[in-house]
Amino acid sequence: MKKLFFIALLFSCFNVFAQNPFEFKVTKHDFGKIKQNVPASYTFKFVNTSEKPLIIESAIAGCGCTTPEYPKQPIGKGKEGSIKVTYNAASMGVFTKDVTVKFANMETPVILNIVGEVIEAKTTPPKKG
């Protein structure tokens, strides 16, 4: 039992000292209410905090209604990168969508999340003339 406790403590210490080579300003964005059939975009920004160039291998959306755009070139030490996520607001209602971002040489991907509610786009009646 003591051995198991020691191993658990050792792993928790490694996790404390393990640093991601990047720092996202935010990983979740709430669009609030957006109009139906009007695509909504948000740009997630991050900084390369490592000594080496940072490479995004992939950014994969959880569904076809969400499109991520990310830099294909390496992001240099101390430089800022961004991932633009666009949601196609075709279906009305509340939504929660994820984009899974895989960085080179990192086992655990980063999950970016967008949420909001698509509401009916009100049309103005034609003026009587």
MARLUM-180075 format. One record per residue (C-alpha): residue number from 0; x, y, z; residue in one letter. Coordinates in steps of 0.25 Angstrom, whole numbers, plus 5000, padded with zeros to 4 digits. Example, Ala and Ser with C-alpha at 12.3 -4.5 7.8 and 13.67 -1.06 7.14 Angstrom:
2
+-----+------+-------+------+---+
:   k : east : north :   up : r :
+-----+------+-------+------+---+
:   0 : 5049 :  4982 : 5031 : A :
:   1 : 5055 :  4996 : 5029 : S :
+-----+------+-------+------+---+
//
This chain:
129
+-----+------+-------+------+---+
:   k : east : north :   up : r :
+-----+------+-------+------+---+
:   0 : 5000 :  5000 : 5000 : M :
:   1 : 5011 :  5010 : 5003 : K :
:   2 : 5018 :  5006 : 4990 : K :
:   3 : 5005 :  5009 : 4982 : L :
:   4 : 5004 :  5023 : 4990 : F :
:   5 : 5018 :  5026 : 4987 : F :
:   6 : 5016 :  5023 : 4972 : I :
:   7 : 5004 :  5032 : 4971 : A :
:   8 : 5011 :  5043 : 4978 : L :
:   9 : 5023 :  5042 : 4969 : L :
:  10 : 5014 :  5043 : 4956 : F :
:  11 : 5006 :  5055 : 4962 : S :
:  12 : 5019 :  5062 : 4964 : C :
:  13 : 5023 :  5060 : 4950 : F :
:  14 : 5010 :  5065 : 4945 : N :
:  15 : 5012 :  5078 : 4953 : V :
:  16 : 5026 :  5080 : 4947 : F :
:  17 : 5022 :  5076 : 4932 : A :
:  18 : 5019 :  5089 : 4924 : Q :
:  19 : 5012 :  5090 : 4911 : N :
:  20 : 5020 :  5097 : 4901 : P :
:  21 : 5009 :  5106 : 4898 : F :
:  22 : 4999 :  5115 : 4906 : E :
:  23 : 4985 :  5118 : 4901 : F :
:  24 : 4978 :  5131 : 4905 : K :
:  25 : 4965 :  5123 : 4906 : V :
:  26 : 4960 :  5109 : 4901 : T :
:  27 : 4945 :  5112 : 4902 : K :
:  28 : 4937 :  5123 : 4895 : H :
:  29 : 4922 :  5126 : 4897 : D :
:  30 : 4916 :  5133 : 4885 : F :
:  31 : 4903 :  5135 : 4892 : G :
:  32 : 4891 :  5137 : 4883 : K :
:  33 : 4895 :  5137 : 4868 : I :
:  34 : 4886 :  5138 : 4856 : K :
:  35 : 4882 :  5126 : 4848 : Q :
:  36 : 4889 :  5124 : 4834 : N :
:  37 : 4900 :  5134 : 4838 : V :
:  38 : 4913 :  5127 : 4841 : P :
:  39 : 4920 :  5131 : 4854 : A :
:  40 : 4935 :  5131 : 4856 : S :
:  41 : 4945 :  5132 : 4867 : Y :
:  42 : 4960 :  5132 : 4867 : T :
:  43 : 4967 :  5125 : 4879 : F :
:  44 : 4981 :  5130 : 4881 : K :
:  45 : 4992 :  5124 : 4888 : F :
:  46 : 5007 :  5126 : 4890 : V :
:  47 : 5019 :  5117 : 4888 : N :
:  48 : 5025 :  5117 : 4902 : T :
:  49 : 5036 :  5106 : 4898 : S :
:  50 : 5050 :  5107 : 4893 : E :
:  51 : 5046 :  5100 : 4880 : K :
:  52 : 5037 :  5103 : 4868 : P :
:  53 : 5023 :  5098 : 4871 : L :
:  54 : 5016 :  5090 : 4860 : I :
:  55 : 5001 :  5088 : 4859 : I :
:  56 : 4999 :  5074 : 4853 : E :
:  57 : 4984 :  5075 : 4852 : S :
:  58 : 4971 :  5082 : 4857 : A :
:  59 : 4959 :  5073 : 4855 : I :
:  60 : 4945 :  5078 : 4857 : A :
:  61 : 4935 :  5069 : 4864 : G :
:  62 : 4925 :  5071 : 4852 : C :
:  63 : 4924 :  5076 : 4838 : G :
:  64 : 4917 :  5089 : 4843 : C :
:  65 : 4930 :  5094 : 4850 : T :
:  66 : 4942 :  5098 : 4842 : T :
:  67 : 4956 :  5100 : 4848 : P :
:  68 : 4967 :  5108 : 4841 : E :
:  69 : 4981 :  5107 : 4847 : Y :
:  70 : 4995 :  5111 : 4842 : P :
:  71 : 5003 :  5100 : 4835 : K :
:  72 : 5016 :  5106 : 4837 : Q :
:  73 : 5024 :  5105 : 4851 : P :
:  74 : 5021 :  5116 : 4861 : I :
:  75 : 5034 :  5121 : 4866 : G :
:  76 : 5039 :  5122 : 4881 : K :
:  77 : 5031 :  5133 : 4888 : G :
:  78 : 5022 :  5135 : 4876 : K :
:  79 : 5007 :  5136 : 4875 : E :
:  80 : 4999 :  5126 : 4867 : G :
:  81 : 4984 :  5125 : 4865 : S :
:  82 : 4973 :  5115 : 4861 : I :
:  83 : 4960 :  5121 : 4855 : K :
:  84 : 4948 :  5113 : 4858 : V :
:  85 : 4935 :  5116 : 4849 : T :
:  86 : 4922 :  5110 : 4852 : Y :
:  87 : 4911 :  5109 : 4841 : N :
:  88 : 4899 :  5113 : 4849 : A :
:  89 : 4889 :  5106 : 4840 : A :
:  90 : 4881 :  5099 : 4851 : S :
:  91 : 4874 :  5106 : 4861 : M :
:  92 : 4876 :  5103 : 4876 : G :
:  93 : 4887 :  5102 : 4886 : V :
:  94 : 4900 :  5096 : 4882 : F :
:  95 : 4913 :  5091 : 4888 : T :
:  96 : 4924 :  5088 : 4878 : K :
:  97 : 4939 :  5083 : 4880 : D :
:  98 : 4951 :  5084 : 4872 : V :
:  99 : 4963 :  5075 : 4875 : T :
: 100 : 4976 :  5081 : 4873 : V :
: 101 : 4988 :  5072 : 4872 : K :
: 102 : 5002 :  5078 : 4874 : F :
: 103 : 5015 :  5070 : 4869 : A :
: 104 : 5022 :  5063 : 4880 : N :
: 105 : 5010 :  5064 : 4890 : M :
: 106 : 5002 :  5052 : 4894 : E :
: 107 : 4990 :  5059 : 4899 : T :
: 108 : 4982 :  5068 : 4890 : P :
: 109 : 4976 :  5081 : 4893 : V :
: 110 : 4961 :  5082 : 4892 : I :
: 111 : 4955 :  5096 : 4888 : L :
: 112 : 4941 :  5098 : 4891 : N :
: 113 : 4930 :  5107 : 4885 : I :
: 114 : 4916 :  5109 : 4890 : V :
: 115 : 4904 :  5117 : 4888 : G :
: 116 : 4890 :  5118 : 4883 : E :
: 117 : 4885 :  5119 : 4868 : V :
: 118 : 4872 :  5128 : 4868 : I :
: 119 : 4863 :  5131 : 4856 : E :
: 120 : 4868 :  5142 : 4848 : A :
: 121 : 4857 :  5152 : 4848 : K :
: 122 : 4853 :  5158 : 4834 : T :
: 123 : 4848 :  5172 : 4833 : T :
: 124 : 4834 :  5173 : 4826 : P :
: 125 : 4834 :  5180 : 4813 : P :
: 126 : 4830 :  5195 : 4814 : K :
: 127 : 4817 :  5199 : 4809 : K :
: 128 : 4818 :  5209 : 4798 : G :
+-----+------+-------+------+---+
//
